[in-house]
């Protein structure tokens, strides 16, 4: 009876996605199987998969080892040994199975190695060791090439990041750039990334990965804070700096100014520093703002489970539960309370705006100081290159200048962030009630909390309960 063997094919890169390389390997292996009078029962194909990278799992290779150990196949045929293994540990796993089953067959198209003999195994180990070194050398050359390209500000290739055209990574995609800028303004205005992620998912924005039902939070965060937005070149995820100490600028069109990008990054970083357990996620406008007029504890919103589409009943209500020490005696339907409070807040903002002057945009007052420090750093570096000062002197003077530069840049980012946040929030006194309720819930609450410290909901008493606005008491900030 003919021996049943498996054919293993693999290629590291298949940029066109047409699987032509593995198809050629399969044809050559099938001819070798016929010459040996064996029977090929399965082809294990790892297309566009590296055998050198340690974090890559070759699913078909793992299945082949499993089938080989279980006795479902009697051997392996591959085009070359380095198609099977480029890491010594993978070869040793294969040799271990051949130790357990000495009558297994093994053959490659390019050479004749028998893993069933000590000499064959020794030769295989030598060949895989050389293949591993070759991969290391190639990887080192590629890294050096990518670093050189990065230092020159050139793009790294690959799929275009969201915000740039697929056919030309150097040109901005107007629609995607508009979505990014809108989302950034929302971040500065207090909207959560999770809210933006949900909307992008519904609208098909952000280039979600194929097959994913929900975009990852970190994916949206990276899009909105990517240094590429400001034109900065990165290397291994970090901004690359040139010999002059300044960020390397890439050869593509930016979407943000440096100030805009820094403001968004600062706002995101500030959000991450919230106290543990503090959350901006709210479903109802007055959740965490409304308080019981009797026990003074916070009132939470809750959905009316009996509500149906088209029903006149309230969709949600504010209730003081007995959980966590509440009295459980105060509750009110949600919509009338929300509309009343929004109307009062918008009226208060209009009155306040009528009696105040609009301040003009200010320039960061320490800009010249930062320019002087950067100039000092450049002069020190150039002096060392020109042999006017020693490396020892440079290293004594440079750290203090760098610390001052970093402190100034942090102060500038904070200043610009606050300025951009004011711009993003806009003139809320011009909002209509309809426009207010069209805003994300985080933005709505931020507007209310700018004017209110709380909303007291007093008990309505017994009998027929008609909404009485006098029982809703806003507590204004002084």
Secondary structure, DSSP 8 states (H G I E B T S, - for coil): ---EEEEEEEES--TT-S-HHHHHHHHHHHHHHHHTT-EEEEEEEEET--SS-TT---HHHHHHHHHHHHTS-SEEEES-HHHH-SSHHHHHHHHHHHHH-TT-EEEESS----TTSHHHHHHHHHHHHHHHHHHHHHHHHHHHHHHHHHHTT----SS--TTB-SS-TTSB-HHHHHHHHHHHHHHHTT--HHHHHHHHHHHT-S---TT-SS--HHHHHHHHH-GGGGTB-EETTEE-B-TTSSB-B-SS--SS-HHHHHHHHHHHHHHHTS-TT-----SSTTTTTEEETTT--B-EEEE-TT--TT-SS-SEEEE--SGGG-----EEEHHHHHHHHHHHHHHHHHHHHHTS--------TTHHHHHHHHHHHHHHHHHHHTTSS-HHHHHHHHHHHHHHHHHHHHHHHHHHHHHHHHHHH--GGG--HHHHHHS-HHHHHHHHHHHEEEEEE----SSS----GGGEEEEE--
